[in-house]
Amino acid sequence: MVTHSIPEAIYLSDRVLIMSNRPGRIKRDVTIDLPRPRHPDVMYAPRFVEYDRLLHAALADEDPGA
């Protein structure tokens, strides 16, 4: 699955790969360790917020406009 939504990626996935700018390479591989099945309330869990911050930071690391 490809998405530009970090919360969607965390909620639906067990693993998130972050691609670099050109040339497109895998720059970060994050295992999402949240229990399944996932209920929407998991989005407010501290671990979910940690994943969100981690993935945003990984993307901002390369984006001068972030």
MMTF fields as JSON, N, C-alpha, C and O atoms, coordinates in Angstrom:
{
  "mmtfVersion": "1.0.0",
  "mmtfProducer": "UNKNOWN",
  "numBonds": 263,
  "numAtoms": 264,
  "numGroups": 66,
  "numChains": 1,
  "numModels": 1,
  "chainsPerModel": [1],
  "groupsPerChain": [66],
  "chainIdList": ["A"],
  "bondAtomList": [4, 2, 8, 6, 12, 10, 16, 14, 20, 18, 24, 22, 28, 26, 32, 30, 36, 34, 40, 38, 44, 42, 48, 46, 52, 50, 56, 54, 60, 58, 64, 62, 68, 66, 72, 70, 76, 74, 80, 78, 84, 82, 88, 86, 92, 90, 96, 94, 100, 98, 104, 102, 108, 106, 112, 110, 116, 114, 120, 118, 124, 122, 128, 126, 132, 130, 136, 134, 140, 138, 144, 142, 148, 146, 152, 150, 156, 154, 160, 158, 164, 162, 168, 166, 172, 170, 176, 174, 180, 178, 184, 182, 188, 186, 192, 190, 196, 194, 200, 198, 204, 202, 208, 206, 212, 210, 216, 214, 220, 218, 224, 222, 228, 226, 232, 230, 236, 234, 240, 238, 244, 242, 248, 246, 252, 250, 256, 254, 260, 258],
  "bondOrderList": [1, 1, 1, 1, 1, 1, 1, 1, 1, 1, 1, 1, 1, 1, 1, 1, 1, 1, 1, 1, 1, 1, 1, 1, 1, 1, 1, 1, 1, 1, 1, 1, 1, 1, 1, 1, 1, 1, 1, 1, 1, 1, 1, 1, 1, 1, 1, 1, 1, 1, 1, 1, 1, 1, 1, 1, 1, 1, 1, 1, 1, 1, 1, 1, 1],
  "groupList": [{"groupName": "MET", "atomNameList": ["N", "CA", "C", "O"], "elementList": ["N", "C", "C", "O"], "formalChargeList": [0, 0, 0, 0], "bondAtomList": [1, 0, 2, 1, 3, 2], "bondOrderList": [1, 1, 2], "singleLetterCode": "M", "chemCompType": "L-PEPTIDE LINKING"}, {"groupName": "VAL", "atomNameList": ["N", "CA", "C", "O"], "elementList": ["N", "C", "C", "O"], "formalChargeList": [0, 0, 0, 0], "bondAtomList": [1, 0, 2, 1, 3, 2], "bondOrderList": [1, 1, 2], "singleLetterCode": "V", "chemCompType": "L-PEPTIDE LINKING"}, {"groupName": "THR", "atomNameList": ["N", "CA", "C", "O"], "elementList": ["N", "C", "C", "O"], "formalChargeList": [0, 0, 0, 0], "bondAtomList": [1, 0, 2, 1, 3, 2], "bondOrderList": [1, 1, 2], "singleLetterCode": "T", "chemCompType": "L-PEPTIDE LINKING"}, {"groupName": "HIS", "atomNameList": ["N", "CA", "C", "O"], "elementList": ["N", "C", "C", "O"], "formalChargeList": [0, 0, 0, 0], "bondAtomList": [1, 0, 2, 1, 3, 2], "bondOrderList": [1, 1, 2], "singleLetterCode": "H", "chemCompType": "L-PEPTIDE LINKING"}, {"groupName": "SER", "atomNameList": ["N", "CA", "C", "O"], "elementList": ["N", "C", "C", "O"], "formalChargeList": [0, 0, 0, 0], "bondAtomList": [1, 0, 2, 1, 3, 2], "bondOrderList": [1, 1, 2], "singleLetterCode": "S", "chemCompType": "L-PEPTIDE LINKING"}, {"groupName": "ILE", "atomNameList": ["N", "CA", "C", "O"], "elementList": ["N", "C", "C", "O"], "formalChargeList": [0, 0, 0, 0], "bondAtomList": [1, 0, 2, 1, 3, 2], "bondOrderList": [1, 1, 2], "singleLetterCode": "I", "chemCompType": "L-PEPTIDE LINKING"}, {"groupName": "PRO", "atomNameList": ["N", "CA", "C", "O"], "elementList": ["N", "C", "C", "O"], "formalChargeList": [0, 0, 0, 0], "bondAtomList": [1, 0, 2, 1, 3, 2], "bondOrderList": [1, 1, 2], "singleLetterCode": "P", "chemCompType": "L-PEPTIDE LINKING"}, {"groupName": "GLU", "atomNameList": ["N", "CA", "C", "O"], "elementList": ["N", "C", "C", "O"], "formalChargeList": [0, 0, 0, 0], "bondAtomList": [1, 0, 2, 1, 3, 2], "bondOrderList": [1, 1, 2], "singleLetterCode": "E", "chemCompType": "L-PEPTIDE LINKING"}, {"groupName": "ALA", "atomNameList": ["N", "CA", "C", "O"], "elementList": ["N", "C", "C", "O"], "formalChargeList": [0, 0, 0, 0], "bondAtomList": [1, 0, 2, 1, 3, 2], "bondOrderList": [1, 1, 2], "singleLetterCode": "A", "chemCompType": "L-PEPTIDE LINKING"}, {"groupName": "TYR", "atomNameList": ["N", "CA", "C", "O"], "elementList": ["N", "C", "C", "O"], "formalChargeList": [0, 0, 0, 0], "bondAtomList": [1, 0, 2, 1, 3, 2], "bondOrderList": [1, 1, 2], "singleLetterCode": "Y", "chemCompType": "L-PEPTIDE LINKING"}, {"groupName": "LEU", "atomNameList": ["N", "CA", "C", "O"], "elementList": ["N", "C", "C", "O"], "formalChargeList": [0, 0, 0, 0], "bondAtomList": [1, 0, 2, 1, 3, 2], "bondOrderList": [1, 1, 2], "singleLetterCode": "L", "chemCompType": "L-PEPTIDE LINKING"}, {"groupName": "ASP", "atomNameList": ["N", "CA", "C", "O"], "elementList": ["N", "C", "C", "O"], "formalChargeList": [0, 0, 0, 0], "bondAtomList": [1, 0, 2, 1, 3, 2], "bondOrderList": [1, 1, 2], "singleLetterCode": "D", "chemCompType": "L-PEPTIDE LINKING"}, {"groupName": "ARG", "atomNameList": ["N", "CA", "C", "O"], "elementList": ["N", "C", "C", "O"], "formalChargeList": [0, 0, 0, 0], "bondAtomList": [1, 0, 2, 1, 3, 2], "bondOrderList": [1, 1, 2], "singleLetterCode": "R", "chemCompType": "L-PEPTIDE LINKING"}, {"groupName": "ASN", "atomNameList": ["N", "CA", "C", "O"], "elementList": ["N", "C", "C", "O"], "formalChargeList": [0, 0, 0, 0], "bondAtomList": [1, 0, 2, 1, 3, 2], "bondOrderList": [1, 1, 2], "singleLetterCode": "N", "chemCompType": "L-PEPTIDE LINKING"}, {"groupName": "GLY", "atomNameList": ["N", "CA", "C", "O"], "elementList": ["N", "C", "C", "O"], "formalChargeList": [0, 0, 0, 0], "bondAtomList": [1, 0, 2, 1, 3, 2], "bondOrderList": [1, 1, 2], "singleLetterCode": "G", "chemCompType": "PEPTIDE LINKING"}, {"groupName": "LYS", "atomNameList": ["N", "CA", "C", "O"], "elementList": ["N", "C", "C", "O"], "formalChargeList": [0, 0, 0, 0], "bondAtomList": [1, 0, 2, 1, 3, 2], "bondOrderList": [1, 1, 2], "singleLetterCode": "K", "chemCompType": "L-PEPTIDE LINKING"}, {"groupName": "PHE", "atomNameList": ["N", "CA", "C", "O"], "elementList": ["N", "C", "C", "O"], "formalChargeList": [0, 0, 0, 0], "bondAtomList": [1, 0, 2, 1, 3, 2], "bondOrderList": [1, 1, 2], "singleLetterCode": "F", "chemCompType": "L-PEPTIDE LINKING"}],
  "groupTypeList": [0, 1, 2, 3, 4, 5, 6, 7, 8, 5, 9, 10, 4, 11, 12, 1, 10, 5, 0, 4, 13, 12, 6, 14, 12, 5, 15, 12, 11, 1, 2, 5, 11, 10, 6, 12, 6, 12, 3, 6, 11, 1, 0, 9, 8, 6, 12, 16, 1, 7, 9, 11, 12, 10, 10, 3, 8, 8, 10, 8, 11, 7, 11, 6, 14, 8],
  "groupIdList": [1, 2, 3, 4, 5, 6, 7, 8, 9, 10, 11, 12, 13, 14, 15, 16, 17, 18, 19, 20, 21, 22, 23, 24, 25, 26, 27, 28, 29, 30, 31, 32, 33, 34, 35, 36, 37, 38, 39, 40, 41, 42, 43, 44, 45, 46, 47, 48, 49, 50, 51, 52, 53, 54, 55, 56, 57, 58, 59, 60, 61, 62, 63, 64, 65, 66],
  "secStructList": [7, 7, 7, 1, 7, 2, 2, 2, 2, 2, 2, 2, 7, 1, 3, 3, 3, 3, 3, 7, 1, 1, 1, 7, 7, 3, 3, 3, 3, 3, 3, 7, 7, 7, 7, 1, 1, 7, 7, 4, 4, 4, 4, 4, 1, 2, 2, 2, 2, 2, 2, 2, 2, 2, 2, 2, 2, 2, 2, 2, 6, 6, 7, 6, 6, 7],
  "xCoordList": [0.842, 0.0, 0.893, 1.918, 0.517, 1.229, 0.274, -0.879, 0.751, -0.056, 0.852, 2.052, 0.265, 0.984, 0.511, 0.939, -0.365, -0.913, -0.173, -0.271, 0.556, 1.301, 0.367, 0.611, -0.692, -1.601, -2.222, -2.368, -2.585, -3.145, -2.117, -2.456, -0.88, 0.179, 0.372, 0.507, 0.383, 0.574, -0.616, -0.437, -1.81, -3.026, -3.188, -3.595, -2.869, -3.138, -1.969, -2.163, -0.77, 0.412, 1.1, 0.938, 1.867, 2.76, 4.197, 5.091, 4.404, 5.734, 5.559, 4.717, 6.35, 6.303, 7.696, 8.682, 7.764, 9.019, 8.953, 7.989, 9.96, 10.033, 11.052, 12.178, 10.633, 11.496, 12.21, 11.681, 13.398, 14.157, 13.716, 13.015, 14.148, 13.956, 14.837, 15.539, 14.792, 15.542, 17.015, 17.629, 17.579, 16.908, 16.14, 16.615, 14.964, 14.115, 14.724, 14.875, 15.068, 15.621, 14.933, 14.41, 14.937, 14.37, 15.318, 16.471, 14.818, 15.657, 15.385, 16.25, 14.19, 13.836, 12.843, 11.913, 13.03, 12.152, 11.716, 12.527, 10.422, 9.917, 8.876, 7.888, 9.097, 8.125, 7.11, 7.477, 5.837, 4.759, 4.278, 3.644, 4.587, 4.263, 3.069, 3.216, 1.899, 0.653, -0.246, -0.241, -1.018, -1.856, -2.919, -3.404, -3.263, -4.344, -5.423, -5.116, -6.676, -7.164, -7.054, -7.115, -6.891, -6.732, -8.071, -8.795, -8.365, -9.573, -9.149, -8.023, -10.011, -9.63, -9.087, -8.317, -9.476, -8.959, -7.45, -6.829, -6.85, -5.401, -4.649, -3.492, -5.302, -4.657, -4.323, -3.535, -4.916, -4.651, -3.676, -3.342, -3.229, -2.29, -0.904, -0.496, -0.181, 1.161, 2.088, 2.86, 2.022, 2.9, 2.578, 3.488, 1.298, 0.898, 1.484, 2.009, 1.394, 1.924, 3.439, 3.981, 4.123, 5.576, 5.911, 6.823, 5.167, 5.384, 5.136, 5.896, 4.082, 3.755, 4.909, 5.302, 5.439, 6.565, 7.815, 8.512, 8.091, 9.257, 9.188, 10.17, 8.033, 7.89, 7.906, 8.484, 7.278, 7.337, 8.784, 9.21, 9.532, 10.927, 11.757, 12.625, 11.506, 12.254, 11.974, 12.875, 10.735, 10.401, 10.964, 11.48, 10.871, 11.36, 12.871, 13.411, 13.555, 15.008, 15.491, 16.623, 14.639, 15.029, 14.304, 14.711, 13.232, 12.389, 12.708, 12.333, 13.397, 13.768, 12.56, 12.685, 11.407, 10.206, 9.416, 8.4, 9.863, 9.086, 9.338, 8.767],
  "yCoordList": [-1.165, 0.0, 1.235, 1.266, 2.217, 3.495, 4.555, 4.627, 5.368, 6.456, 7.627, 7.461, 8.803, 9.99, 10.388, 11.409, 9.586, 9.852, 9.014, 7.787, 9.675, 8.963, 8.229, 7.056, 8.865, 8.118, 6.895, 5.847, 7.019, 5.885, 4.748, 3.578, 5.098, 4.094, 3.365, 2.141, 4.109, 3.499, 2.601, 1.487, 3.085, 2.357, 1.055, 0.035, 1.095, -0.056, -1.022, -2.157, -0.594, -1.386, -2.011, -1.574, -3.041, -3.638, -3.202, -3.444, -2.562, -2.101, -0.899, -0.918, 0.15, 1.352, 1.597, 1.632, 1.763, 2.088, 3.532, 3.938, 4.298, 5.692, 5.765, 5.285, 6.377, 6.506, 7.859, 8.85, 7.876, 9.119, 9.838, 9.282, 11.092, 11.812, 11.149, 10.179, 11.674, 11.093, 10.912, 11.827, 9.793, 8.602, 7.937, 7.89, 7.43, 6.815, 5.548, 4.548, 5.603, 4.452, 4.358, 5.35, 3.173, 3.02, 3.669, 3.262, 4.68, 5.425, 5.016, 5.168, 4.5, 4.098, 2.952, 2.97, 1.985, 0.819, 0.725, 0.444, 0.965, 1.009, -0.095, -0.153, -0.955, -1.983, -1.358, -0.764, -1.497, -0.949, -2.062, -3.025, -1.91, -2.923, -2.468, -2.094, -2.507, -2.192, -3.421, -4.124, -3.681, -4.88, -4.861, -3.804, -6.055, -6.234, -7.067, -7.886, -6.901, -5.889, -4.502, -4.333, -3.521, -2.137, -1.414, -1.433, -0.799, 0.019, 1.472, 1.832, 2.304, 3.707, 4.425, 5.376, 3.988, 4.625, 4.47, 5.211, 3.508, 3.316, 4.569, 4.772, 5.403, 6.623, 7.604, 8.529, 7.408, 8.283, 7.648, 8.25, 6.452, 5.752, 6.385, 6.823, 6.437, 7.028, 6.404, 7.119, 5.096, 4.429, 4.881, 5.06, 5.068, 5.546, 6.94, 7.222, 7.795, 9.162, 9.127, 9.939, 8.203, 8.056, 7.694, 8.268, 6.738, 6.367, 7.564, 7.798, 8.317, 9.489, 10.498, 11.016, 10.771, 11.716, 11.191, 11.94, 9.91, 9.292, 9.396, 9.763, 9.073, 9.099, 10.528, 10.786, 11.457, 12.864, 13.365, 14.055, 13.016, 13.449, 12.853, 13.53, 11.607, 10.964, 11.659, 11.811, 12.077, 12.792, 14.21, 14.676, 14.894, 16.281, 16.345, 17.373, 15.262, 15.197, 15.515, 15.962, 15.287, 15.474, 16.638, 17.101, 17.115, 18.144, 19.498, 19.756, 20.377, 21.681, 22.547, 23.511, 22.244, 23.034, 22.569, 23.174, 21.507, 20.959, 21.722, 21.395],
  "zCoordList": [0.0, 0.0, 0.0, 0.681, -0.737, -0.746, -0.217, -0.641, 0.701, 1.238, 1.575, 1.791, 1.616, 2.069, 3.465, 4.002, 4.044, 5.371, 6.41, 6.414, 7.272, 8.3, 9.262, 9.547, 9.777, 10.662, 9.982, 10.612, 8.714, 7.983, 7.879, 8.059, 7.591, 7.481, 8.809, 8.834, 9.906, 11.221, 11.571, 12.063, 11.316, 11.69, 10.905, 11.461, 9.62, 8.763, 8.611, 8.176, 8.958, 8.614, 9.819, 10.958, 9.524, 10.509, 10.246, 11.058, 9.11, 8.708, 7.793, 6.894, 8.015, 7.192, 6.624, 7.36, 5.322, 4.643, 4.182, 3.532, 4.511, 4.074, 2.956, 3.081, 1.862, 0.69, 0.711, 1.215, 0.166, 0.026, -1.242, -2.087, -1.346, -2.61, -3.658, -3.375, -4.844, -5.952, -5.613, -5.066, -5.913, -6.406, -5.268, -4.133, -5.575, -4.558, -3.997, -4.699, -2.738, -2.041, -0.683, -0.174, -0.107, 1.228, 2.212, 2.349, 2.894, 3.828, 5.274, 6.136, 5.539, 6.91, 6.855, 6.049, 7.685, 7.78, 9.243, 10.125, 9.488, 10.856, 11.043, 10.311, 12.009, 12.365, 13.315, 14.329, 12.981, 13.804, 14.741, 14.311, 16.001, 16.99, 17.832, 18.995, 17.221, 17.917, 17.83, 16.82, 18.883, 18.881, 17.785, 17.379, 17.319, 16.344, 16.984, 17.851, 16.599, 15.662, 16.277, 17.495, 15.409, 15.867, 15.84, 14.845, 16.927, 17.059, 16.842, 17.184, 16.29, 16.061, 17.3, 17.169, 18.487, 19.708, 19.863, 20.624, 19.146, 19.244, 18.781, 19.151, 17.978, 17.482, 18.609, 18.411, 19.781, 20.928, 21.916, 22.937, 21.616, 22.497, 22.406, 21.331, 23.514, 23.503, 22.453, 21.814, 22.269, 21.297, 19.873, 19.064, 19.558, 18.24, 18.003, 16.926, 18.998, 18.898, 18.703, 17.954, 19.365, 19.183, 17.737, 17.142, 17.176, 15.779, 14.866, 13.926, 15.138, 14.318, 14.342, 13.297, 15.506, 15.629, 14.931, 14.247, 15.106, 14.484, 12.958, 12.313, 12.388, 10.935, 10.398, 9.342, 11.115, 10.689, 10.696, 9.771, 11.738, 11.833, 10.704, 10.154, 10.356, 9.271, 7.939, 7.115, 7.73, 6.492, 6.502, 5.486, 7.626, 7.73, 7.584, 7.177, 7.91, 7.813, 6.398, 6.213, 5.408, 4.021, 3.363, 2.297, 3.991, 3.378, 3.99, 5.134, 3.249, 3.808, 4.114, 4.869, 3.563, 3.817, 5.019, 5.36, 5.67, 6.799, 8.07, 9.111]
}
